[in-house]
């Protein structure tokens, strides 16, 4: 596949959303904040509340990411099960047709099943 697919974009955007708050925190703390403090207080300044807020937001971001991923995985698995049941039902209902048409339709259904299996092997 040429270019970026959805998974690559999701990974890069997640990394960006993880690194951006840390970068902004570093710029605010060490580049801007230290300039405004007197020289004697530079070494003893604590930013525990700000650290907790940043890491709390990053924790929420990670939690929502994993929650959404698990939900999509379960939905995809459910769709595969529904499609498998539909293919099985169609295969069993071929017995209701006349004996002349059954072999040709079974061959077509097997070709369809092979094509779907290839899609699942390649993309899932």
N, C-alpha and C positions, 0 to 999 in steps of 0.2 A: 504494500500500500504506500502510495506516495504522500509525502507531507506528514502533518501531525494528525493523529486521530483523537477521539474524544478523551481517551485515557491519558494521553500525553498532555493534553491541554489541562486536564484536571490535576495532574501531578504538578505541572509548572505553576498553575494558579494557587494550589495549596502551599507550595514552597514559598511563593511570593507573599501570600497572606501570613505565613509564619515569620518570614524574615523582615517584612516591612515594619511591623510594630517594634521589633527589637532594634532595628536601625533608627527609627524615629526616637525611641527611648534613649539610645546612645547619643544621638545628636542633641537632644534636649538636655540630657544630663551632663555630658562631658564637654560639649562644644559651647552651648549657650549658657547652661546653668552655672558652671564654674566661673565664668567671667563676671557674674553678678555677685558672687560671694567674696567676702574679704579673704585675704591670703591665709590668715591663721585658721580659718574655719574649713578650708578645702578638704582636709583629711578626715574630718569627723562628721561629715554630713551623711545622714542615712536617708535612703529613699525606699524604705520598706513598704510603705503604703502603695507607692507607685509600682514597685516590683510586683507586689501581690495583685494589683489590678491588671497589669500587663499579662502576667502568667495565668491569671484567672480567665481572661478573655481568650488567650491561646488555648487553654484547656477546654473551654466551651466550643471553640472552633474545631478542635480535634474530636470532641464528643459528637458534635452534629455531623461531622464528616463521616465518622464510623457508623453512626446511626443511619444516615442516608444510604451508605454503601450496603449495609446489612439489609435494609428494606428493599433496595433494588435487586440484590442477590436473591432474596426470597421470592420476589415477584417474577424474576426470570426463571427460577426453578419451577415455580407454579405454572408458568406458560409452557415450559418444556413438558411437564407432566400432562397438561391438557392436550397438547398437540400429540403426544404419544398415545393417549387414550383415543383420540379421534382417528389416528392412523390405524390403531388396532381394531376399532369398531368398523372402519371402512373395509379392512381386510376380512373381517369375519362376515360382513354383509355381502361379500362377493359370492359366498356360497348360495345366496338366494337367486343369483342370476342363472341363466342357462349355461349348460356345460360347455357350449361352443365359445362363449365370450369370456369365460373365467380365466383361461391361461393368459390371454393377451392383457387383460386388466390386471392380473396378478403381476405380470412383468412390468407394466407401467407403474404400478404401486411400489414395487421393489426399487425401480429407478428413482421414483420420487423420494423414497426412504433413504436411498444412498445419497441423493443430493442434499437432503436435510441433515443427514449425519455429517456430511462434509462441511456444511455450514457451521454446525455446532463444534466440530473439531477445530475448525479454522478460527472462529471468532469468539468462542466462549471458553 
